[in-house]
Amino acid sequence: MSFIDISIFVAYIIGVMVVGWYYYLKNESNEDYYVGGRNMSSFHVGLSVVATDVGGGFSIGLGGLGFVMGISGSWMLFTGLVGAWLASVFLIPKVIKMGHLHKLLTFPQLLRKFYGKDVAFLAGIISFIGYLGFTSSQLLAGAKLATGTFPALSLDNALIIMGVVAVIYTVAGGIKAVIYTDTFQWMLLMGGLICIGIPLAYVKLGGMEVIRESLPEGFLSFTNLTWVQFINWLVTIVPIWFIGMTLYQRIFSCRDEKTAKKAWYIAGLFEYPVMAFMGVLLGLFARVAADMGMFTEFGFVSGSSMAETDSEMGLPLLLRSVLPVGLMGLMMSAYFSAIMSTADSCLMAASGNFVTDILGLKSSDKNVIRISQGITLVIGVLAILIAYQMQNVLTLMLNSYAFMVSGLFVPVLGMLFAKRVKAVAALAAMLVGGVSTLIFSIFDTIPIPFGFDPIIMGITLSAVVFLAVNRQAK
């Protein structure tokens, strides 16, 4: 990479660090640190929501899907649109008023109002573990992008660089630094993809005729997936909009219900069709480039061999191959911005769960802010260590989703729709859902009907236990 590209990238990194320092000086309480003083606008929150949900993991992961299955991979983010709009209708009206009235900072605090402290404590643990894994997946996404772009950089060193940058400005600035940098970072990613990445790759590959002839059969079809695969995505991703700590922090940070709903509608449209198609298109272009021999110098002989080893490396190698000096730095900044916009939010979520729901700290003075910042730092370091042990971004991300959803989704549905709910039913459902998903994931020899993911078994068992225990407890 040239000196110009490196300079552009370094300038971007310095910029986000300055934002973190600015809000470090501005924050006065944990309410500022975790929910932004509850006065954020729909535009900033909406872009922050989509930047967090799509971010680097889905950006790199979508590229990998486009590489192995073509545009059918876009259906994954269609489930994000569905989840966002369902949450805007059923969830936001019920929780935002309560959040402002009781000055809630976290999702488990909301469950406490319905089920009691034991449920809130267990929910805090489940959410903390899930977001710790999710943060690790984003740092791993950044490291993969870095190693594909900077050949002299190892994956381990790239993880350290990504982790240090994301952790420092998140620790310092809190949720306001996260939301405002997310807004800038999402706009940078959209501009980079629309104006630089997609058109240059299209021209470099020789246009539509060459691309069409080079692709495997079905890659330009929307039906190049099974119904089981779509159901697995639907059941994994839609519920996260109802149990995601990062999303509750943003609901509580909105001025009112109208602002929050508008933000969620904005986020849904940016997920699908905008990011869904741009992500898989670049992955699809990377498959063509691999089959044309553009990646042989990097050790990948063909697209099929790369699909069997590490398809998520296709996108960063494509960008490295087609972008000229100057534009490479801008495009890398755009993708790193996507990665950090999710990593910072997940880090804030894990920190909020640990400080508020597990430790139970409630004071609003400066000392608690410093404790929160220290814990955020420790969690960030732990996330880096976990990322060292993993290889696939999308797998780590979806496993983290699955653990949280199977443990928390059914109690949330009970909170929203049941007339009378018992704490013991929620506790039993959380334990059975989370533990059963872990068991089915770890012992993958246990047969699951139709090839469904373990999360479906976890949610099903959680629902059965919730209904049975709640009926007996009446």
C-alpha positions as a Markdown table, in Angstrom:
| # | Residue | x | y | z |
|---|---|---|---|---|
| 1 | Met | 0.0 | 0.0 | 0.0 |
| 2 | Ser | 1.3 | 3.5 | -0.9 |
| 3 | Phe | 2.2 | 6.3 | 1.4 |
| 4 | Ile | -0.8 | 8.2 | 0.2 |
| 5 | Asp | -3.2 | 5.4 | 1.1 |
| 6 | Ile | -1.6 | 4.9 | 4.5 |
| 7 | Ser | -1.8 | 8.6 | 5.2 |
| 8 | Ile | -5.5 | 8.7 | 4.4 |
| 9 | Phe | -6.2 | 5.7 | 6.6 |
| 10 | Val | -4.2 | 7.1 | 9.5 |
| 11 | Ala | -6.1 | 10.4 | 9.2 |
| 12 | Tyr | -9.3 | 8.5 | 9.5 |
| 13 | Ile | -8.1 | 6.6 | 12.6 |
| 14 | Ile | -7.0 | 9.9 | 14.2 |
| 15 | Gly | -10.4 | 11.4 | 13.5 |
| 16 | Val | -12.4 | 8.8 | 15.3 |
| 17 | Met | -10.0 | 9.0 | 18.3 |
| 18 | Val | -10.6 | 12.7 | 18.5 |
| 19 | Val | -14.3 | 12.2 | 18.6 |
| 20 | Gly | -13.8 | 9.7 | 21.5 |
| 21 | Trp | -11.7 | 12.2 | 23.4 |
| 22 | Tyr | -14.2 | 15.0 | 22.8 |
| 23 | Tyr | -17.0 | 13.1 | 24.5 |
| 24 | Tyr | -14.7 | 11.8 | 27.2 |
| 25 | Leu | -14.6 | 15.5 | 28.3 |
| 26 | Lys | -18.3 | 16.0 | 27.8 |
| 27 | Asn | -19.8 | 13.0 | 29.6 |
| 28 | Glu | -20.9 | 13.7 | 33.2 |
| 29 | Ser | -22.9 | 10.6 | 34.2 |
| 30 | Asn | -23.6 | 6.9 | 33.3 |
| 31 | Glu | -26.8 | 8.2 | 31.5 |
| 32 | Asp | -24.5 | 10.2 | 29.2 |
| 33 | Tyr | -22.1 | 7.3 | 28.8 |
| 34 | Tyr | -24.6 | 4.6 | 28.0 |
| 35 | Val | -27.8 | 6.3 | 26.5 |
| 36 | Gly | -26.5 | 9.7 | 25.3 |
| 37 | Gly | -28.6 | 11.8 | 27.6 |
| 38 | Arg | -31.8 | 10.5 | 25.9 |
| 39 | Asn | -32.0 | 13.3 | 23.3 |
| 40 | Met | -30.6 | 11.7 | 20.1 |
| 41 | Ser | -32.2 | 12.4 | 16.7 |
| 42 | Ser | -33.7 | 9.7 | 14.4 |
| 43 | Phe | -31.1 | 10.3 | 11.7 |
| 44 | His | -28.1 | 9.7 | 13.9 |
| 45 | Val | -29.7 | 6.8 | 15.7 |
| 46 | Gly | -31.0 | 5.2 | 12.5 |
| 47 | Leu | -27.6 | 5.2 | 10.8 |
| 48 | Ser | -26.0 | 4.0 | 14.0 |
| 49 | Val | -28.5 | 1.1 | 14.2 |
| 50 | Val | -27.8 | -0.1 | 10.7 |
| 51 | Ala | -24.1 | 0.5 | 11.0 |
| 52 | Thr | -24.1 | -1.5 | 14.2 |
| 53 | Asp | -26.2 | -4.4 | 12.8 |
| 54 | Val | -24.6 | -4.7 | 9.4 |
| 55 | Gly | -21.2 | -3.3 | 10.2 |
| 56 | Gly | -18.0 | -5.2 | 9.5 |
| 57 | Gly | -19.1 | -8.7 | 10.3 |
| 58 | Phe | -22.0 | -8.7 | 7.8 |
| 59 | Ser | -19.9 | -6.6 | 5.4 |
| 60 | Ile | -17.2 | -9.2 | 5.3 |
| 61 | Gly | -19.7 | -12.0 | 5.8 |
| 62 | Leu | -21.9 | -10.9 | 3.0 |
| 63 | Gly | -18.9 | -10.7 | 0.8 |
| 64 | Gly | -18.2 | -14.4 | 1.7 |
| 65 | Leu | -21.8 | -15.3 | 0.9 |
| 66 | Gly | -21.7 | -13.5 | -2.4 |
| 67 | Phe | -18.5 | -15.5 | -3.2 |
| 68 | Val | -20.0 | -18.9 | -2.5 |
| 69 | Met | -23.7 | -18.4 | -3.6 |
| 70 | Gly | -24.2 | -15.1 | -5.5 |
| 71 | Ile | -27.0 | -12.7 | -5.0 |
| 72 | Ser | -29.1 | -15.1 | -3.1 |
| 73 | Gly | -26.9 | -14.2 | -0.1 |
| 74 | Ser | -28.8 | -10.9 | 0.1 |
| 75 | Trp | -31.7 | -12.7 | 1.7 |
| 76 | Met | -29.8 | -12.7 | 4.9 |
| 77 | Leu | -30.2 | -9.0 | 5.3 |
| 78 | Phe | -33.9 | -9.1 | 4.2 |
| 79 | Thr | -34.4 | -10.7 | 7.6 |
| 80 | Gly | -32.9 | -7.6 | 9.1 |
| 81 | Leu | -35.5 | -5.4 | 7.4 |
| 82 | Val | -38.3 | -7.6 | 8.7 |
| 83 | Gly | -36.8 | -7.5 | 12.2 |
| 84 | Ala | -36.4 | -3.8 | 12.3 |
| 85 | Trp | -39.9 | -3.0 | 11.1 |
| 86 | Leu | -41.5 | -5.6 | 13.4 |
| 87 | Ala | -39.7 | -4.1 | 16.4 |
| 88 | Ser | -40.8 | -0.6 | 15.4 |
| 89 | Val | -44.4 | -1.7 | 15.6 |
| 90 | Phe | -44.5 | -4.1 | 18.5 |
| 91 | Leu | -41.5 | -3.3 | 20.7 |
| 92 | Ile | -40.7 | 0.4 | 20.6 |
| 93 | Pro | -44.1 | 1.7 | 21.7 |
| 94 | Lys | -44.0 | -0.5 | 24.8 |
| 95 | Val | -40.5 | 0.0 | 26.0 |
| 96 | Ile | -39.4 | 3.6 | 25.2 |
| 97 | Lys | -41.9 | 5.3 | 27.6 |
| 98 | Met | -40.9 | 2.9 | 30.4 |
| 99 | Gly | -37.2 | 3.5 | 29.6 |
| 100 | His | -37.6 | 7.2 | 30.0 |
| 101 | Leu | -39.9 | 7.0 | 33.0 |
| 102 | His | -37.6 | 4.7 | 35.0 |
| 103 | Lys | -34.3 | 6.0 | 33.4 |
| 104 | Leu | -33.3 | 2.6 | 32.2 |
| 105 | Leu | -29.9 | 2.1 | 30.8 |
| 106 | Thr | -30.0 | -1.6 | 29.7 |
| 107 | Phe | -32.3 | -4.3 | 28.3 |
| 108 | Pro | -32.1 | -6.5 | 31.4 |
| 109 | Gln | -33.3 | -3.5 | 33.5 |
| 110 | Leu | -36.5 | -3.6 | 31.5 |
| 111 | Leu | -37.0 | -7.3 | 32.2 |
| 112 | Arg | -36.5 | -6.5 | 35.9 |
| 113 | Lys | -39.7 | -4.4 | 35.7 |
| 114 | Phe | -41.7 | -7.4 | 34.5 |
| 115 | Tyr | -40.0 | -10.4 | 36.1 |
| 116 | Gly | -37.8 | -9.3 | 38.9 |
| 117 | Lys | -34.1 | -9.0 | 39.8 |
| 118 | Asp | -33.2 | -12.7 | 39.3 |
| 119 | Val | -34.3 | -12.7 | 35.7 |
| 120 | Ala | -32.6 | -9.4 | 35.0 |
| 121 | Phe | -29.3 | -10.8 | 36.5 |
| 122 | Leu | -29.4 | -13.9 | 34.3 |
| 123 | Ala | -30.3 | -11.8 | 31.2 |
| 124 | Gly | -27.3 | -9.6 | 31.9 |
| 125 | Ile | -25.0 | -12.6 | 32.0 |
| 126 | Ile | -26.5 | -14.1 | 28.7 |
| 127 | Ser | -26.3 | -10.7 | 27.0 |
| 128 | Phe | -22.8 | -10.0 | 28.2 |
| 129 | Ile | -21.5 | -13.3 | 26.9 |
| 130 | Gly | -23.2 | -12.9 | 23.6 |
| 131 | Tyr | -21.9 | -9.4 | 23.0 |
| 132 | Leu | -18.5 | -10.4 | 24.1 |
| 133 | Gly | -18.4 | -13.0 | 21.3 |
| 134 | Phe | -20.0 | -10.5 | 18.9 |
| 135 | Thr | -17.3 | -7.9 | 19.6 |
| 136 | Ser | -14.7 | -10.5 | 18.9 |
| 137 | Ser | -16.3 | -11.3 | 15.5 |
| 138 | Gln | -16.0 | -7.7 | 14.4 |
| 139 | Leu | -12.4 | -7.4 | 15.4 |
| 140 | Leu | -11.7 | -10.6 | 13.5 |
| 141 | Ala | -13.5 | -9.1 | 10.5 |
| 142 | Gly | -11.2 | -6.1 | 10.7 |
| 143 | Ala | -8.1 | -8.2 | 11.0 |
| 144 | Lys | -9.1 | -10.3 | 7.9 |
| 145 | Leu | -9.6 | -7.1 | 5.9 |
| 146 | Ala | -6.2 | -5.8 | 7.1 |
| 147 | Thr | -4.3 | -8.9 | 6.2 |
| 148 | Gly | -5.9 | -9.0 | 2.8 |
| 149 | Thr | -4.9 | -5.4 | 2.2 |
| 150 | Phe | -1.5 | -5.2 | 3.9 |
| 151 | Pro | 0.4 | -8.3 | 2.9 |
| 152 | Ala | 3.2 | -7.7 | 5.4 |
| 153 | Leu | 0.7 | -7.6 | 8.3 |
| 154 | Ser | -0.1 | -10.8 | 10.2 |
| 155 | Leu | -3.6 | -11.7 | 11.4 |
| 156 | Asp | -2.4 | -11.5 | 15.1 |
| 157 | Asn | -0.9 | -8.0 | 14.6 |
| 158 | Ala | -4.0 | -6.8 | 12.7 |
| 159 | Leu | -6.2 | -8.0 | 15.6 |
| 160 | Ile | -4.1 | -5.9 | 18.1 |
| 161 | Ile | -4.3 | -2.8 | 15.9 |
| 162 | Met | -8.1 | -3.1 | 15.3 |
| 163 | Gly | -8.7 | -3.8 | 19.0 |
| 164 | Val | -6.6 | -1.0 | 20.3 |
| 165 | Val | -8.2 | 1.7 | 18.1 |
| 166 | Ala | -11.8 | 0.5 | 18.7 |
| 167 | Val | -11.4 | 0.0 | 22.4 |
| 168 | Ile | -9.7 | 3.4 | 23.1 |
| 169 | Tyr | -12.3 | 5.7 | 21.5 |
| 170 | Thr | -15.2 | 3.6 | 22.9 |
| 171 | Val | -13.8 | 3.5 | 26.4 |
| 172 | Ala | -13.3 | 7.3 | 26.3 |
| 173 | Gly | -16.4 | 8.6 | 24.6 |
| 174 | Gly | -19.2 | 6.2 | 25.5 |
| 175 | Ile | -22.5 | 5.9 | 23.4 |
| 176 | Lys | -22.4 | 9.5 | 22.0 |
| 177 | Ala | -18.9 | 8.8 | 20.5 |
| 178 | Val | -20.2 | 5.5 | 19.2 |
| 179 | Ile | -23.4 | 7.0 | 17.6 |
| 180 | Tyr | -21.8 | 10.0 | 16.0 |
| 181 | Thr | -18.8 | 8.1 | 14.7 |
| 182 | Asp | -21.3 | 5.4 | 13.4 |
| 183 | Thr | -23.1 | 8.1 | 11.4 |
| 184 | Phe | -19.9 | 9.3 | 9.8 |
| 185 | Gln | -18.6 | 5.7 | 9.3 |
| 186 | Trp | -21.8 | 4.5 | 7.7 |
| 187 | Met | -21.9 | 7.4 | 5.2 |
| 188 | Leu | -18.2 | 6.7 | 4.5 |
| 189 | Leu | -18.9 | 3.1 | 3.8 |
| 190 | Met | -21.9 | 3.8 | 1.5 |
| 191 | Gly | -19.9 | 6.4 | -0.4 |
| 192 | Gly | -17.0 | 4.1 | -0.7 |
| 193 | Leu | -19.0 | 1.2 | -2.0 |
| 194 | Ile | -21.3 | 3.2 | -4.4 |
| 195 | Cys | -18.7 | 5.5 | -5.8 |
| 196 | Ile | -15.5 | 3.5 | -5.7 |
| 197 | Gly | -15.6 | -0.2 | -4.9 |
| 198 | Ile | -18.5 | -1.5 | -7.1 |
| 199 | Pro | -17.9 | 0.6 | -10.2 |
| 200 | Leu | -14.1 | 0.1 | -10.3 |
| 201 | Ala | -14.4 | -3.7 | -9.8 |
| 202 | Tyr | -17.1 | -3.9 | -12.5 |
| 203 | Val | -14.9 | -2.1 | -15.0 |
| 204 | Lys | -11.8 | -4.0 | -14.0 |
| 205 | Leu | -13.5 | -7.4 | -14.5 |
| 206 | Gly | -14.7 | -6.4 | -18.0 |
| 207 | Gly | -18.4 | -5.6 | -17.6 |
| 208 | Met | -21.6 | -7.6 | -17.3 |
| 209 | Glu | -21.0 | -10.0 | -20.2 |
| 210 | Val | -17.7 | -11.2 | -18.8 |
| 211 | Ile | -19.1 | -11.5 | -15.3 |
| 212 | Arg | -22.1 | -13.5 | -16.4 |
| 213 | Glu | -20.0 | -16.0 | -18.4 |
| 214 | Ser | -17.5 | -16.4 | -15.5 |
| 215 | Leu | -20.0 | -17.1 | -12.7 |
| 216 | Pro | -21.1 | -20.6 | -11.7 |
| 217 | Glu | -24.7 | -21.5 | -12.4 |
| 218 | Gly | -27.3 | -19.9 | -10.1 |
| 219 | Phe | -25.1 | -17.1 | -8.9 |
| 220 | Leu | -27.4 | -14.5 | -10.5 |
| 221 | Ser | -30.5 | -16.1 | -9.2 |
| 222 | Phe | -32.5 | -15.3 | -6.1 |
| 223 | Thr | -33.3 | -19.0 | -5.5 |
| 224 | Asn | -29.7 | -20.3 | -5.1 |
| 225 | Leu | -30.5 | -21.3 | -1.5 |
| 226 | Thr | -32.7 | -23.8 | 0.4 |
| 227 | Trp | -35.8 | -23.0 | 2.3 |
| 228 | Val | -34.0 | -24.4 | 5.4 |
| 229 | Gln | -31.2 | -21.9 | 5.0 |
| 230 | Phe | -33.6 | -19.0 | 4.8 |
| 231 | Ile | -35.5 | -20.2 | 7.9 |
| 232 | Asn | -32.3 | -20.5 | 9.8 |
| 233 | Trp | -31.4 | -16.9 | 8.9 |
| 234 | Leu | -34.9 | -15.7 | 9.7 |
| 235 | Val | -35.0 | -17.3 | 13.1 |
| 236 | Thr | -31.5 | -16.2 | 14.0 |
| 237 | Ile | -31.7 | -12.6 | 12.9 |
| 238 | Val | -35.3 | -11.3 | 13.3 |
| 239 | Pro | -35.4 | -12.0 | 17.1 |
| 240 | Ile | -32.2 | -10.1 | 17.7 |
| 241 | Trp | -34.2 | -6.9 | 17.1 |
| 242 | Phe | -36.2 | -7.7 | 20.2 |
| 243 | Ile | -33.4 | -8.7 | 22.5 |
| 244 | Gly | -30.3 | -6.8 | 21.3 |
| 245 | Met | -28.7 | -4.7 | 24.1 |
| 246 | Thr | -27.2 | -2.4 | 21.5 |
| 247 | Leu | -30.7 | -1.7 | 20.1 |
| 248 | Tyr | -32.3 | -1.0 | 23.5 |
| 249 | Gln | -29.5 | 1.5 | 24.3 |
| 250 | Arg | -30.5 | 3.3 | 21.1 |
| 251 | Ile | -34.2 | 3.1 | 21.9 |
| 252 | Phe | -33.5 | 4.6 | 25.3 |
| 253 | Ser | -31.3 | 7.3 | 23.7 |
| 254 | Cys | -34.1 | 8.6 | 21.4 |
| 255 | Arg | -36.1 | 11.7 | 22.3 |
| 256 | Asp | -39.5 | 10.0 | 22.0 |
| 257 | Glu | -41.4 | 7.2 | 20.4 |
| 258 | Lys | -41.8 | 8.9 | 17.0 |
| 259 | Thr | -38.1 | 9.5 | 16.8 |
| 260 | Ala | -37.3 | 5.9 | 17.6 |
| 261 | Lys | -39.8 | 4.4 | 15.1 |
| 262 | Lys | -38.4 | 6.7 | 12.3 |
| 263 | Ala | -34.9 | 5.6 | 13.2 |
| 264 | Trp | -35.9 | 1.9 | 12.9 |
| 265 | Tyr | -37.6 | 2.4 | 9.5 |
| 266 | Ile | -34.4 | 4.2 | 8.3 |
| 267 | Ala | -32.3 | 1.3 | 9.5 |
| 268 | Gly | -34.4 | -1.4 | 7.9 |
| 269 | Leu | -34.3 | 0.2 | 4.4 |
| 270 | Phe | -30.5 | 0.6 | 4.6 |
| 271 | Glu | -30.2 | -3.0 | 5.5 |
| 272 | Tyr | -32.3 | -4.2 | 2.6 |
| 273 | Pro | -32.0 | -3.5 | -0.2 |
| 274 | Val | -29.1 | -1.1 | 0.1 |
| 275 | Met | -26.4 | -2.9 | 2.0 |
| 276 | Ala | -27.6 | -6.4 | 1.1 |
| 277 | Phe | -27.0 | -6.0 | -2.6 |
| 278 | Met | -23.8 | -4.0 | -2.4 |
| 279 | Gly | -22.2 | -6.5 | 0.0 |
| 280 | Val | -23.1 | -9.6 | -2.1 |
| 281 | Leu | -22.2 | -7.9 | -5.4 |
| 282 | Leu | -18.6 | -7.3 | -4.3 |
| 283 | Gly | -18.4 | -10.9 | -3.1 |
| 284 | Leu | -19.8 | -12.1 | -6.4 |
| 285 | Phe | -17.2 | -9.9 | -8.2 |
| 286 | Ala | -14.5 | -11.4 | -6.1 |
| 287 | Arg | -15.6 | -14.9 | -7.2 |
| 288 | Val | -15.2 | -13.8 | -10.8 |
| 289 | Ala | -11.8 | -12.3 | -10.1 |
| 290 | Ala | -10.6 | -15.5 | -8.4 |
| 291 | Asp | -11.7 | -17.6 | -11.3 |
| 292 | Met | -9.9 | -15.2 | -13.7 |
| 293 | Gly | -6.7 | -15.9 | -11.8 |
| 294 | Met | -6.4 | -12.5 | -10.2 |
| 295 | Phe | -5.6 | -14.0 | -6.8 |
| 296 | Thr | -3.0 | -16.5 | -7.8 |
| 297 | Glu | -0.2 | -14.3 | -6.5 |
| 298 | Phe | -1.9 | -14.5 | -3.1 |
| 299 | Gly | -1.9 | -18.4 | -3.2 |
| 300 | Phe | -5.5 | -18.9 | -4.4 |
| 301 | Val | -5.6 | -20.9 | -7.7 |
| 302 | Ser | -9.3 | -20.6 | -8.4 |
| 303 | Gly | -12.6 | -19.5 | -6.9 |
| 304 | Ser | -13.7 | -23.0 | -6.0 |
| 305 | Ser | -10.5 | -23.7 | -4.1 |
| 306 | Met | -10.9 | -20.4 | -2.2 |
| 307 | Ala | -14.6 | -21.1 | -1.4 |
| 308 | Glu | -13.4 | -24.3 | 0.3 |
| 309 | Thr | -10.7 | -22.6 | 2.4 |
| 310 | Asp | -11.7 | -19.0 | 3.2 |
| 311 | Ser | -14.3 | -17.3 | 1.0 |
| 312 | Glu | -14.3 | -14.2 | 3.3 |
| 313 | Met | -10.9 | -13.2 | 2.1 |
| 314 | Gly | -12.2 | -12.7 | -1.4 |
| 315 | Leu | -13.6 | -9.2 | -0.9 |
| 316 | Pro | -10.4 | -7.7 | 0.7 |
| 317 | Leu | -8.3 | -9.3 | -2.0 |
| 318 | Leu | -10.6 | -7.9 | -4.7 |
| 319 | Leu | -10.3 | -4.4 | -3.4 |
| 320 | Arg | -6.5 | -4.8 | -3.2 |
| 321 | Ser | -6.4 | -5.9 | -6.8 |
| 322 | Val | -8.6 | -3.3 | -8.4 |
| 323 | Leu | -8.2 | 0.0 | -6.5 |
| 324 | Pro | -5.6 | 2.5 | -7.5 |
| 325 | Val | -3.4 | 4.6 | -5.2 |
| 326 | Gly | -5.4 | 7.0 | -3.1 |
| 327 | Leu | -8.7 | 5.3 | -3.6 |
| 328 | Met | -7.4 | 2.2 | -1.8 |
| 329 | Gly | -6.9 | 4.3 | 1.4 |
| 330 | Leu | -10.4 | 5.7 | 1.1 |
| 331 | Met | -12.0 | 2.2 | 0.6 |
| 332 | Met | -10.1 | 0.6 | 3.4 |
| 333 | Ser | -11.2 | 3.5 | 5.7 |
| 334 | Ala | -14.8 | 2.8 | 4.6 |
| 335 | Tyr | -14.6 | -0.9 | 5.5 |
| 336 | Phe | -12.7 | -0.4 | 8.7 |
| 337 | Ser | -15.3 | 2.2 | 9.6 |
| 338 | Ala | -18.0 | -0.4 | 9.2 |
| 339 | Ile | -16.2 | -2.9 | 11.3 |
| 340 | Met | -15.5 | -0.5 | 14.1 |
| 341 | Ser | -19.1 | 0.9 | 14.1 |
| 342 | Thr | -20.2 | -2.6 | 15.2 |
| 343 | Ala | -17.3 | -3.4 | 17.4 |
| 344 | Asp | -17.7 | -0.2 | 19.4 |
| 345 | Ser | -21.5 | -0.7 | 19.9 |
| 346 | Cys | -21.1 | -4.4 | 21.0 |
| 347 | Leu | -18.4 | -3.4 | 23.4 |
| 348 | Met | -20.7 | -0.7 | 24.9 |
| 349 | Ala | -23.4 | -3.3 | 25.2 |
| 350 | Ala | -21.2 | -5.8 | 27.0 |
| 351 | Ser | -19.9 | -3.1 | 29.3 |
| 352 | Gly | -23.4 | -1.9 | 30.1 |
| 353 | Asn | -24.5 | -5.4 | 30.9 |
| 354 | Phe | -21.6 | -6.0 | 33.2 |
| 355 | Val | -21.6 | -2.7 | 35.0 |
| 356 | Thr | -25.4 | -2.2 | 35.4 |
| 357 | Asp | -26.9 | -5.7 | 35.4 |
| 358 | Ile | -24.2 | -7.9 | 36.8 |
| 359 | Leu | -22.4 | -5.6 | 39.2 |
| 360 | Gly | -25.5 | -3.5 | 39.9 |
| 361 | Leu | -23.8 | -0.1 | 39.9 |
| 362 | Lys | -26.4 | 2.7 | 39.9 |
| 363 | Ser | -24.7 | 5.9 | 41.0 |
| 364 | Ser | -24.4 | 8.7 | 38.4 |
| 365 | Asp | -21.3 | 10.4 | 39.7 |
| 366 | Lys | -17.9 | 10.6 | 37.9 |
| 367 | Asn | -16.5 | 7.6 | 39.8 |
| 368 | Val | -18.9 | 5.2 | 38.3 |
| 369 | Ile | -18.1 | 6.5 | 34.8 |
| 370 | Arg | -14.4 | 5.8 | 35.5 |
| 371 | Ile | -15.3 | 2.3 | 36.7 |
| 372 | Ser | -17.4 | 1.8 | 33.5 |
| 373 | Gln | -14.5 | 2.9 | 31.3 |
| 374 | Gly | -12.1 | 0.6 | 33.1 |
| 375 | Ile | -14.5 | -2.4 | 32.7 |
| 376 | Thr | -15.0 | -1.5 | 29.0 |
| 377 | Leu | -11.2 | -1.6 | 28.6 |
| 378 | Val | -11.0 | -5.1 | 30.2 |
| 379 | Ile | -13.8 | -6.5 | 28.1 |
| 380 | Gly | -12.2 | -5.1 | 24.9 |
| 381 | Val | -8.9 | -6.9 | 25.7 |
| 382 | Leu | -10.8 | -10.1 | 26.4 |
| 383 | Ala | -12.6 | -9.8 | 23.1 |
| 384 | Ile | -9.3 | -9.5 | 21.3 |
| 385 | Leu | -8.1 | -12.7 | 23.0 |
| 386 | Ile | -11.3 | -14.6 | 21.9 |
| 387 | Ala | -10.8 | -13.4 | 18.3 |
| 388 | Tyr | -7.4 | -15.0 | 18.3 |
| 389 | Gln | -9.0 | -18.4 | 18.7 |
| 390 | Met | -11.5 | -18.1 | 15.9 |
| 391 | Gln | -11.3 | -18.3 | 12.1 |
| 392 | Asn | -14.7 | -17.5 | 10.5 |
| 393 | Val | -16.4 | -14.2 | 11.1 |
| 394 | Leu | -19.9 | -15.1 | 10.1 |
| 395 | Thr | -19.8 | -18.3 | 12.2 |
| 396 | Leu | -18.7 | -16.5 | 15.3 |
| 397 | Met | -21.2 | -13.8 | 14.8 |
| 398 | Leu | -24.2 | -16.1 | 14.2 |
| 399 | Asn | -23.2 | -18.3 | 17.1 |
| 400 | Ser | -23.2 | -15.3 | 19.4 |
| 401 | Tyr | -26.6 | -14.3 | 18.0 |
| 402 | Ala | -28.0 | -17.8 | 18.5 |
| 403 | Phe | -26.9 | -18.0 | 22.2 |
| 404 | Met | -28.6 | -14.6 | 23.0 |
| 405 | Val | -31.7 | -15.2 | 21.0 |
| 406 | Ser | -32.4 | -18.7 | 22.3 |
| 407 | Gly | -32.0 | -17.6 | 25.9 |
| 408 | Leu | -33.8 | -14.2 | 25.8 |
| 409 | Phe | -36.4 | -14.2 | 23.0 |
| 410 | Val | -39.2 | -16.1 | 24.6 |
| 411 | Pro | -39.2 | -14.1 | 27.9 |
| 412 | Val | -39.4 | -10.9 | 25.8 |
| 413 | Leu | -42.4 | -12.3 | 23.9 |
| 414 | Gly | -44.0 | -13.0 | 27.2 |
| 415 | Met | -43.3 | -9.5 | 28.4 |
| 416 | Leu | -44.9 | -8.0 | 25.2 |
| 417 | Phe | -47.9 | -10.3 | 24.7 |
| 418 | Ala | -48.8 | -12.4 | 27.7 |
| 419 | Lys | -51.3 | -11.1 | 30.2 |
| 420 | Arg | -49.7 | -12.6 | 33.3 |
| 421 | Val | -46.1 | -13.9 | 33.4 |
| 422 | Lys | -44.1 | -15.5 | 36.2 |
| 423 | Ala | -40.5 | -15.0 | 36.9 |
| 424 | Val | -39.8 | -18.7 | 37.4 |
| 425 | Ala | -41.1 | -19.3 | 33.9 |
| 426 | Ala | -38.8 | -16.7 | 32.4 |
| 427 | Leu | -35.8 | -18.1 | 34.3 |
| 428 | Ala | -36.5 | -21.7 | 33.2 |
| 429 | Ala | -37.0 | -20.6 | 29.6 |
| 430 | Met | -33.7 | -18.7 | 29.6 |
| 431 | Leu | -31.7 | -21.5 | 31.0 |
| 432 | Val | -33.2 | -24.2 | 28.8 |
| 433 | Gly | -33.0 | -22.1 | 25.7 |
| 434 | Gly | -29.4 | -21.0 | 26.1 |
| 435 | Val | -28.1 | -24.3 | 27.4 |
| 436 | Ser | -29.8 | -26.4 | 24.8 |
| 437 | Thr | -28.5 | -24.2 | 22.0 |
| 438 | Leu | -25.0 | -24.6 | 23.3 |
| 439 | Ile | -25.4 | -28.4 | 23.6 |
| 440 | Phe | -26.7 | -28.8 | 20.0 |
| 441 | Ser | -23.9 | -26.5 | 18.8 |
| 442 | Ile | -21.0 | -28.2 | 20.6 |
| 443 | Phe | -22.3 | -31.8 | 20.0 |
| 444 | Asp | -23.1 | -31.4 | 16.3 |
| 445 | Thr | -23.6 | -35.1 | 15.9 |
| 446 | Ile | -27.0 | -34.8 | 17.6 |
| 447 | Pro | -29.6 | -35.0 | 14.7 |
| 448 | Ile | -31.8 | -31.9 | 14.2 |
| 449 | Pro | -34.8 | -32.2 | 11.8 |
| 450 | Phe | -34.4 | -30.9 | 8.2 |
| 451 | Gly | -30.9 | -29.5 | 9.0 |
| 452 | Phe | -32.2 | -26.6 | 11.0 |
| 453 | Asp | -29.7 | -24.6 | 13.1 |
| 454 | Pro | -29.5 | -25.3 | 16.9 |
| 455 | Ile | -31.1 | -22.0 | 17.6 |
| 456 | Ile | -34.5 | -23.3 | 16.4 |
| 457 | Met | -34.3 | -26.2 | 18.8 |
| 458 | Gly | -33.3 | -23.8 | 21.6 |
| 459 | Ile | -36.2 | -21.4 | 21.0 |
| 460 | Thr | -38.7 | -24.3 | 20.7 |
| 461 | Leu | -37.6 | -25.9 | 23.9 |
| 462 | Ser | -37.5 | -22.4 | 25.6 |
| 463 | Ala | -41.1 | -21.7 | 24.5 |
| 464 | Val | -42.4 | -25.1 | 25.7 |
| 465 | Val | -40.8 | -24.7 | 29.1 |
| 466 | Phe | -42.0 | -21.1 | 29.4 |
| 467 | Leu | -45.6 | -22.1 | 28.7 |
| 468 | Ala | -45.6 | -25.1 | 30.9 |
| 469 | Val | -44.0 | -23.5 | 33.9 |
| 470 | Asn | -46.0 | -20.3 | 33.6 |
| 471 | Arg | -49.3 | -22.4 | 33.6 |
| 472 | Gln | -48.2 | -24.4 | 36.6 |
| 473 | Ala | -47.1 | -21.3 | 38.6 |
| 474 | Lys | -50.5 | -19.6 | 38.3 |
